Amino acid sequence: MSHSALSIGIVGLPNVGKSTLFNAITKKSVPADNYPFCTIDPSVGIVPVPDERLDVLAKLSLSKKIIPGVIEFVDIAGLVKGAAEGQGLGNQFLSHIRETDAIAEVVRIYENSDLIHVEGTVDPLRDIEIINMELILADMSTVEKRIQTIGRDVKRGDKDALKLEAILQKLKIAFDAGQLANSVHMDEEEKGLLKELHLITMKPILYVLNKQSGGKSLDEMNDERFKKLISFFNDNNQKYVIVDAKIEDELKEFEGVEKEEMRRELGAHDNGVDGLIKAGYELLGLETFLTTGPEETRAWTIKKGSTAPVAGQAIHTDFKDKFIRAEVVAYEDLVKVGTFAEAKNKGVLRTEGKEYIVKDGDVIEFKI
């Protein structure tokens, strides 16, 4: 994982506040020098994952610097109806989104007569259907092409080809019904066979509902359109956050307590950008372990369920093979007792071996 941050592509119809949101998120961008994999691309922001534990540990260890975990947000060109047929920047749009690990779909949930919606009216569920339909159409053409190219191997009775064809046919039926690939039940082997296709609708999606304080926001109006939207999310087990992109953009210069006060004054009470970043992190199935010492306190990003040697690879690729053991203490325990030495005395510092599954908030020292 250390070679590249996982990325989330921000998509949406024109005029829904996508760029405003991207600017608000990436105001926090970190300097790339601590993260060797970073590209210097204006449409990519390397964003720290908010984690109050880092400050606490840095105080304990008197660390010279703090290095947070990061994820990338990518501003993908606006999507229009017909993108799959090459409308607008269709093909470019689709190739950019293929390269991301997850999708943040920005949907407008406010009315404002000064800012005309591209479809003429504000209807979040319709917008989602338009966007998802374009993504499904793009995947449909990928799937149909693949069915053709494996025809020969299927005729030969090749085992993998037969398995792949079965799952491709299953996907075709789902796409015809307007369903995303990630809603189709598959086992690990089937997912593995599909990997090379880079299907867009296999990616996890976070819906970002953009409201506007002072505007007419559907969630505050207790509007039918909002109720329909939320029941769609609940029925399909979809994750969503509510933000006010414009306020977040205005707040981006402020930090900490001052920021919270300003947010209240401006009338925004929702998750805000931090909530969005955390939700994105969870969507990608990530968690954090921590290292701390006088040089630095640092958050390392790993996939949930990683064993200690695999987690160690985040620090250095050699760690996996050279792994002997790990000294582990839960963040809460360390903060309670104050020092590693004290953690050892109190018996809350444990020695773990190769099988240990790292938990979010573990403070670890690797022995190699």
C-alpha positions in Angstrom: 0.0 0.0 0.0 2.9 2.4 0.6 3.5 3.0 -3.0 0.2 4.7 -3.7 -2.7 6.3 -1.9 -6.1 4.9 -2.7 -8.2 7.3 -4.7 -11.8 8.4 -4.8 -13.2 10.0 -8.0 -15.7 12.8 -7.5 -18.4 12.7 -10.1 -21.7 14.5 -10.7 -23.8 16.3 -13.3 -22.7 19.9 -14.2 -23.7 22.6 -11.7 -24.2 20.5 -8.6 -21.2 21.9 -6.6 -18.6 19.3 -7.6 -15.7 21.7 -8.1 -16.6 23.7 -5.0 -16.6 20.5 -3.0 -13.3 19.4 -4.5 -11.7 22.8 -3.6 -13.0 22.6 0.0 -11.7 19.0 0.4 -8.3 19.7 -1.2 -7.6 22.9 0.7 -6.2 20.5 3.3 -3.9 18.9 0.7 -0.6 17.8 2.2 2.8 18.6 0.7 3.8 15.7 -1.5 7.3 15.3 -0.2 6.3 12.9 2.6 4.4 10.8 0.1 6.7 9.7 -2.6 3.9 8.3 -4.8 2.2 11.7 -5.3 1.4 13.0 -8.7 1.4 16.8 -9.2 -1.9 17.1 -11.0 -4.3 19.9 -10.4 -7.3 17.5 -10.5 -5.8 15.3 -7.8 -5.7 16.3 -4.1 -3.8 14.3 -1.5 -5.9 14.7 1.6 -5.0 13.8 5.2 -7.5 11.6 7.0 -8.6 13.5 10.1 -7.4 11.6 13.2 -7.3 13.4 16.6 -5.2 10.5 18.0 -2.1 11.7 16.2 -1.9 15.0 18.2 -2.3 13.2 21.5 0.4 10.6 20.7 2.8 13.3 19.4 2.5 15.2 22.7 3.2 11.9 24.7 6.3 11.2 22.5 7.3 14.8 22.0 7.5 14.0 18.3 9.2 16.5 16.0 6.5 15.9 13.3 3.2 14.3 12.6 2.4 12.5 9.4 -1.3 11.6 8.8 -2.7 8.9 6.6 -3.9 10.1 3.3 -6.3 9.4 0.5 -6.5 10.9 -3.0 -9.5 12.7 -4.3 -9.7 13.1 -8.1 -11.9 15.7 -9.7 -13.4 14.0 -12.7 -14.8 16.1 -15.6 -18.5 16.7 -15.4 -20.7 13.8 -16.6 -23.6 14.4 -19.1 -26.3 12.2 -20.4 -24.9 10.2 -23.3 -21.3 10.0 -21.9 -21.2 6.2 -22.6 -21.9 7.1 -26.3 -19.1 9.6 -26.2 -21.1 12.8 -25.5 -19.2 15.6 -23.8 -15.9 14.3 -22.5 -17.5 10.9 -22.3 -14.6 8.6 -23.1 -12.1 10.6 -21.1 -14.4 10.8 -18.2 -14.9 7.0 -18.2 -11.2 6.2 -18.5 -10.4 8.6 -15.5 -13.0 7.0 -13.3 -11.8 3.5 -14.1 -8.5 4.4 -12.5 -10.0 5.3 -9.1 -10.8 2.9 -6.3 -14.1 4.3 -5.3 -16.7 6.9 -6.4 -18.1 9.9 -4.6 -21.2 10.9 -6.4 -22.2 14.5 -5.8 -26.0 15.1 -5.9 -27.7 18.4 -5.5 -30.4 18.6 -2.9 -31.3 22.3 -2.9 -33.3 24.6 -5.0 -31.9 27.9 -6.1 -33.4 29.9 -9.0 -30.0 31.6 -9.7 -28.3 28.3 -10.3 -30.3 26.4 -13.0 -30.0 22.6 -12.8 -28.8 21.0 -16.0 -32.0 18.9 -16.2 -34.2 21.9 -15.5 -35.5 20.7 -12.1 -34.0 19.5 -8.9 -34.6 15.8 -8.4 -31.7 13.9 -6.7 -33.0 10.4 -7.4 -33.3 11.2 -11.1 -29.8 12.6 -11.1 -28.5 9.4 -9.6 -30.3 7.3 -12.2 -28.8 9.4 -15.0 -25.2 9.0 -13.6 -25.5 5.4 -12.7 -27.1 4.6 -16.1 -24.1 6.1 -17.9 -21.7 4.0 -15.7 -23.8 0.9 -16.4 -23.8 1.5 -20.1 -20.0 1.8 -20.1 -19.7 -1.5 -18.2 -22.3 -3.1 -20.4 -20.2 -2.5 -23.5 -17.1 -3.8 -21.6 -18.9 -7.0 -20.7 -20.4 -7.6 -24.1 -16.9 -7.2 -25.8 -15.4 -9.6 -23.3 -18.2 -12.2 -23.9 -17.2 -12.0 -27.6 -13.5 -12.4 -27.1 -13.8 -15.4 -24.8 -16.2 -17.2 -27.2 -13.5 -19.4 -28.6 -12.2 -20.5 -25.2 -15.8 -21.2 -24.1 -16.4 -23.5 -27.1 -13.1 -25.3 -26.2 -14.6 -25.9 -22.7 -11.9 -23.9 -20.9 -12.8 -23.9 -17.2 -11.9 -20.3 -16.4 -13.6 -19.1 -19.6 -16.8 -20.9 -18.7 -16.8 -19.5 -15.2 -16.1 -16.0 -16.5 -18.8 -16.3 -19.1 -21.3 -17.3 -16.5 -20.6 -14.3 -14.3 -20.6 -12.0 -17.4 -24.1 -13.2 -18.4 -25.2 -12.6 -14.8 -23.9 -9.1 -15.0 -25.7 -8.5 -18.3 -29.0 -9.4 -16.7 -28.3 -7.0 -13.8 -27.3 -4.1 -16.2 -30.4 -4.6 -18.2 -32.4 -4.2 -15.0 -30.5 -1.0 -14.3 -28.5 -2.5 -11.4 -24.8 -1.9 -10.6 -22.3 -4.7 -10.8 -21.6 -4.2 -7.0 -25.1 -5.3 -6.3 -24.6 -8.7 -7.9 -23.7 -11.5 -5.5 -20.3 -13.0 -6.3 -17.7 -15.2 -4.6 -14.0 -14.2 -4.3 -13.1 -16.3 -7.3 -15.6 -14.6 -9.5 -14.5 -11.2 -8.3 -10.9 -12.3 -9.2 -11.9 -13.2 -12.7 -13.5 -9.8 -13.2 -10.6 -7.8 -11.9 -9.0 -7.3 -15.3 -12.2 -5.7 -16.7 -12.0 -2.7 -14.3 -15.7 -2.4 -14.2 -16.8 1.0 -13.0 -19.9 -0.1 -11.2 -18.0 -2.7 -9.2 -16.5 0.2 -7.2 -18.0 1.2 -3.9 -20.0 4.4 -4.1 -20.5 7.2 -1.5 -23.4 9.6 -2.3 -22.6 13.1 -1.3 -25.7 15.2 -0.9 -24.9 18.8 -1.4 -27.3 21.2 0.3 -27.1 25.0 0.5 -27.7 26.9 3.8 -30.0 29.7 3.1 -31.2 28.0 -0.1 -34.2 25.7 -0.1 -32.7 22.3 1.0 -34.9 19.3 0.4 -33.8 17.6 3.7 -34.9 20.7 5.7 -38.2 21.1 3.7 -39.1 17.5 4.6 -39.7 17.2 0.8 -41.1 14.0 -0.9 -38.0 14.0 -3.2 -35.8 13.7 -0.2 -37.8 10.9 1.4 -37.7 9.0 -1.8 -33.9 9.5 -2.0 -33.3 8.2 1.5 -35.5 5.2 1.1 -33.6 4.4 -2.1 -30.3 4.5 0.0 -31.8 2.4 2.7 -33.3 -0.2 0.4 -30.0 -0.6 -1.5 -27.8 -0.4 1.5 -26.0 2.7 0.1 -23.8 5.0 2.1 -24.3 8.8 2.0 -23.2 12.0 3.7 -24.8 15.4 3.7 -22.5 18.4 3.1 -22.8 22.1 2.3 -20.0 22.5 -0.3 -20.3 26.3 -0.4 -19.9 26.7 3.3 -17.2 24.1 3.5 -15.4 26.1 0.8 -15.8 29.3 2.8 -14.6 27.6 6.0 -11.5 26.0 4.5 -9.2 28.8 5.8 -10.2 28.1 9.4 -9.0 25.4 11.8 -10.2 23.7 14.9 -12.6 25.5 17.4 -12.7 28.6 15.3 -13.9 26.5 12.3 -16.7 24.9 14.4 -17.9 28.3 15.6 -17.9 29.7 12.1 -19.8 26.7 10.9 -22.5 27.2 13.5 -22.7 30.9 12.7 -23.2 30.1 9.0 -25.9 27.6 9.9 -24.2 24.3 8.7 -24.6 21.4 11.1 -23.8 18.5 8.9 -20.8 16.1 8.6 -18.8 18.6 6.6 -15.6 17.7 4.8 -14.0 15.8 7.7 -17.1 13.5 7.8 -16.8 13.0 4.1 -13.2 12.1 4.2 -13.7 9.6 7.0 -16.7 8.1 5.2 -14.5 7.7 2.1 -11.8 6.0 4.1 -14.3 3.5 5.6 -15.8 3.0 2.1 -12.4 1.8 0.9 -12.3 -0.7 3.7 -9.3 1.0 5.3 -8.0 1.4 8.9 -5.1 3.0 10.6 -2.3 1.8 12.8 0.0 4.2 14.5 3.7 4.5 15.2 5.1 7.1 17.6 8.5 8.3 18.9 10.6 11.4 19.2 11.2 11.7 15.5 7.6 11.4 14.3 4.1 10.2 15.1 2.6 8.7 12.0 -0.6 7.1 10.8 -0.3 4.1 8.4 -3.1 3.1 6.2 -3.9 -0.6 5.8 -6.8 -2.8 4.5 -9.0 -3.9 7.3 -8.1 -7.5 8.4 -4.4 -7.2 7.6 -2.0 -9.4 9.5 1.0 -7.8 11.3 3.5 -8.7 8.5 1.2 -7.3 5.8 0.6 -4.2 7.8 4.3 -3.8 8.3 4.7 -3.5 4.5 3.1 -0.1 4.7 6.3 1.0 6.4 8.7 -0.9 4.2 8.3 -3.7 1.8 11.0 -5.8 3.5 9.0 -5.9 6.7 6.8 -8.7 5.4 9.6 -11.2 4.9 11.8 -10.1 7.8 9.0 -9.9 10.3 9.8 -11.5 13.6 7.3 -10.0 16.0 5.4 -6.8 16.8 5.0 -5.0 20.1 1.5 -3.8 20.2 -0.5 -1.5 22.5 -4.0 -0.2 21.9 -4.1 3.6 21.5 -6.5 4.0 24.5 -4.3 1.9 26.8 -1.1 3.8 25.8 -2.8 7.2 26.5 -4.1 5.9 29.8 -0.6 4.8 31.1 1.4 7.5 29.3 4.6 5.7 28.1 5.7 2.5 26.4 7.7 1.5 29.6 4.6 2.0 31.7 2.5 0.0 29.2 5.0 -2.9 29.6 4.8 -2.7 33.4 1.0 -2.7 33.4 0.9 -5.6 31.0 -1.0 -3.8 28.3 1.9 -3.9 25.8 1.6 -7.3 24.0 4.0 -9.2 21.8 2.2 -10.5 18.7 3.3 -12.9 16.0 2.7 -13.4 12.3 -0.9 -14.4 12.7 -2.0 -11.3 14.5 -4.7 -9.2 12.8 -4.0 -5.5 13.3 -6.8 -3.4 14.7 -7.6 0.2 14.0 -5.7 2.4 16.6 -3.0 -0.2 17.4 0.3 1.5 18.2 3.0 -0.8 16.9 6.7 -1.3 17.1 7.9 -3.8 14.6 10.9 -6.1 15.5 12.8 -7.3 12.5 
